[in-house]
Amino acid sequence: MNFSIKRIYFIAISLPLFLFTSCTDDDDNGNVIEGTNSIVNYMETNEQYSLFAQAVERAGLSGRLNGNAGTYTFFGPTNTAMEAYLQENNFASVDDIPKDLAFQLVSNHILESLNFKDNFTTGYLKTLATVPKNDSITINMSLFVNANEDLIFNANTKITSGDIEVDNGVFHQINHVLDLPTLKTFLIADENMTPFYNKITEASIDTDFEEKVTSEESFITLFVPNENAVASFEDENITDADQLDNIYRNHLLTGLKISTDFSNGYISTQATENYSGNNQFLNAYINTQIGAFINNQATIVVPDIVGVNGVIHVTDEFIPLGNLSIFIRADRTLNTIVEAFTRDDQTTEQYLERLSEDSSTSTDAPFTVFAPDDNAFEEVLLELYPDQNAVLTDVPQQTLTDILNLHIVPNTSLKSSEFSDMNLQTLGSSIQLNASDSTLISNGRSAKIIPLNAQATNGILHSLETVLLP
């Protein structure tokens, strides 16, 4: 607001002078030049920015930053800061910086909206630097602002002279080049995420965590439990270093997946199961209907913190390693079977408890569960009770137990790629699997399999379009 008032005031008092001199302030074609203090102009007339001015030129951004109007926030490193950057990165001069890197580097010093020094608050902003989402879409990189005490950007950069008015925005002199951030940059800069970083890196485990968050060879997506989540995490539940490493990998995805990429369903983490000997990657279930709710426990509270090597999503809890019980309770299409498993007269069967048992301690795990979805239960109630508006509580106790037992196969971990014509022994009786059309048959009744292939710590989850009947 102060900027706007001062600009109006300046125009008002200088208008007569401008009218008097404008006839002589023109270019070779007689066109009046109305602005002489753009971002580019300011650096050209102030020697302490000469090196970064060269970087702007090398990046091909001089034209964009030379307008006589605009709302850019521009961070200008001094020559001292640029000399340190060149030395740290083994560049003899600005001309040694590759042009594509120069473009990204300069873009990382530009915000599209006006931000005066006193208006910065702790949190994340987006710079004009980008990473490629695919061949046609790019995602803007993040800038972390810590305004708790001194105003610091990405942990190491301060404004040394701020709120310098230019024709196309505001210019802040800074004491350090804002290098392109890796995910580690944010893990170190943001005290809400640093405890997770410390927990993994300070533990005596053999992990590639440090390499993943610093390497620019490939993109990753990292879910980071916040400070409160780390403080409440129960270390006594971790029995060995391998388990802690697997917990970290349960928060790691390959590729760059921003929040809009997520939908209701299963994603593949880099954690693995330990029962088959094949180290199959575990899944996690994301429910986006109630916010990004992962494995029925952790919610994304700060999404899309983008660095040069991927993206971070901050969560309010650790994401639990997904067992079958977690998946069934998390999957929004399986609400009715959860209601059936937990009905008062089914508690002695302890379905969800059994489906949460670890394969190393359970005599029945791993399981393959064929879970009828909510539509399947709605249809079977209409089928069984055509003359009434039946609900699940109308099904007798033993009948419901027999139905549920028919959908759980113990001591079997069966993905759809492994289907063949075979008999499967469930907790109740034998059923037939037909591989050609992915159906289950019980007592002449056929049910189409929806192959979720959800890999849990203790088995595989699929869904069914029809409820099997004993």
Summary of the structure (lengths in Angstrom):
residues: 470
radius of gyration: 30.2
end to end distance: 73.6
largest distance: 98.7
contacts: 1467
relative contact order: 0.08
helix: 34%
strand: 27%
